[in-house]
């Protein structure tokens, strides 16, 4: 039978291939996790994953492959708006090479390439340079559906606390507030997982109608013909500048505090299995040395991202422009920098993520007792940086550790898989290409704990096991 790729039949054939492939490698096939009962008599989930983006979906799939089926994924966004791809992500394509694997967990029929070829044909894949972000979002939705992952949308987790040996999650749903119980919680909460997008203190003095953060929903059409200042020179800063230029603004002035923009992308060097798999097993000294250098360099922008801005004559990049002050004057924003003073109708801050545990509603109850790198490790003077010391210090299975032992012991059942995992694990909960090494490490920790917590029951089951392998009968002479 010949399949016509680039058609509905092509996708249907691929979906059948996924099912066949998973059936062939389904080992073990028997469920093994001991059920727990929640307060009130209902079953508790074994794992609840907060976040239905690429990392949350990949974690759910990997758990199911380990026969941990009693799981639930919660996401506060509507279906198809999980993650940044259709909201504040203003890139045109992914920055990763198109052949990097990710949530497929090294299963060929689940790769983006397989999906793209089934939908558009093999020739289209050959001609493709980088993956368009909207197609990546389409692929993730297909991935969720073909694997039948248990995702509930429009569910915001507002609290996590202990409950009779379990974790109780308070969840705002379309039907009201609900309490969901689980043995384990994974926070696959992406970029904002341990804080929020930052706004420099200087810009906070501006009225809200004159400024925004890069994660805000910005009405770029309303800025047509106006002057816009973009603060920052990372990839997302150029994305926002380009979006403004393409919307028809009069002028974009991009301000970079460095005297030379960051052009080297350290994360590309990290893309080999030895580093991605084993960084977390190194001493704190080595982990800090690698990751502090990478995070101080920040993420560079690729050529295509820069060219998207540079082709506009009304784009201006100024370096050495560290912020000094900002204020409103005659209804406009005035921004004072080390490179001079600039006036605009709107300012967009693209200055990254800040660690602010208490700003996250799901963390508020125990934010004060989350151990940070600053609590666990003191680097040499030439490597010190306060911003990096604020990252959470995670256990070997991505679990939170307590700042003060014994005060909130239950946080060891909450596992962080987001960009804030970077200091402890390198590229992991925010990187497509790290998923095939990072997610199995996370899931290994989850299944280990689920097994060890019920060791007495497994021992009893083993002692009672009496299924014969054969029937012995006397043979006649």
Secondary structure, DSSP 4 states (H G I P E B T S, - for coil): ----TTSHHHHHHHHHHHHHHHHHT--S-S--PPP-BPTTSPBPEEEEEE--SHHHHHHHHHHHHTT---EEEE-SSPTT--SSTTTT---SB-SS-TT---TTTT-GGGSHHHHHHHHH-HHHHHH--S-BHHHHHHHHHHHHHHTT--EE-S-EEEEEEEETTEEEEEEEETTEEEEEEEEEEEEEEETTTTEEE---HHHHTS-GGGEEETTS---GGGGTTSEEEEE--SHHHHHHHHHHHHTT-SEEEEE-SSSS-----HHHHT-SHHHHHHGGGS-HHHHHHHHHHHHHH-PPPPHHHHHHHHTSTTEEEESS--EEEEEEETTEEEEEETTEEEEESEEEE---EEE-GGGSGGGTTTGGGB-BHHHH----GGG--HHHHTSB-B-TTSBB-BSSTTSSGGGGGEEEEEGGGHHHHSS-TT-STTHHHHHHHHHHHHHHHHHHHTHHHHHHHHHH----S----PPP-
